[in-house]
């Protein structure tokens, strides 16, 4: 019982403690490191894919405009 009273007596002192609510300077450093390790090029604006083949594009657009789009191949799973 004395221990409980002693803790109760110390409780008001907890209000005087100073807490720094700002995150530490290295906060998130592990996340940034993991992202850098997993992202091939975080700034892909230098990436150039070049022009797409015009003939294939024209055929695909023509099928789309005439509503004759080829349906995708049916997917199957092992065990069906």
Secondary structure in CASP SS format (residue, H / E / C, confidence):
PFRMAT SS
TARGET T0000
AUTHOR 0000-0000-0000
METHOD secondary structure of the structure
MODEL  1
X C 1.00
X H 1.00
X H 1.00
X H 1.00
X H 1.00
X H 1.00
X H 1.00
X H 1.00
X H 1.00
X H 1.00
X H 1.00
X H 1.00
X H 1.00
X H 1.00
X H 1.00
X H 1.00
X C 1.00
X C 1.00
X C 1.00
X C 1.00
X C 1.00
X C 1.00
X C 1.00
X C 1.00
X C 1.00
X C 1.00
X C 1.00
X C 1.00
X H 1.00
X H 1.00
X H 1.00
X H 1.00
X H 1.00
X H 1.00
X H 1.00
X H 1.00
X H 1.00
X H 1.00
X C 1.00
X C 1.00
X C 1.00
X C 1.00
X C 1.00
X H 1.00
X H 1.00
X H 1.00
X C 1.00
X C 1.00
X C 1.00
X C 1.00
X C 1.00
X C 1.00
X C 1.00
X H 1.00
X H 1.00
X H 1.00
X H 1.00
X H 1.00
X H 1.00
X H 1.00
X H 1.00
X H 1.00
X H 1.00
X H 1.00
X H 1.00
X C 1.00
X C 1.00
X C 1.00
X C 1.00
X C 1.00
X C 1.00
X C 1.00
X C 1.00
X C 1.00
X C 1.00
X C 1.00
X C 1.00
X C 1.00
X C 1.00
X C 1.00
END
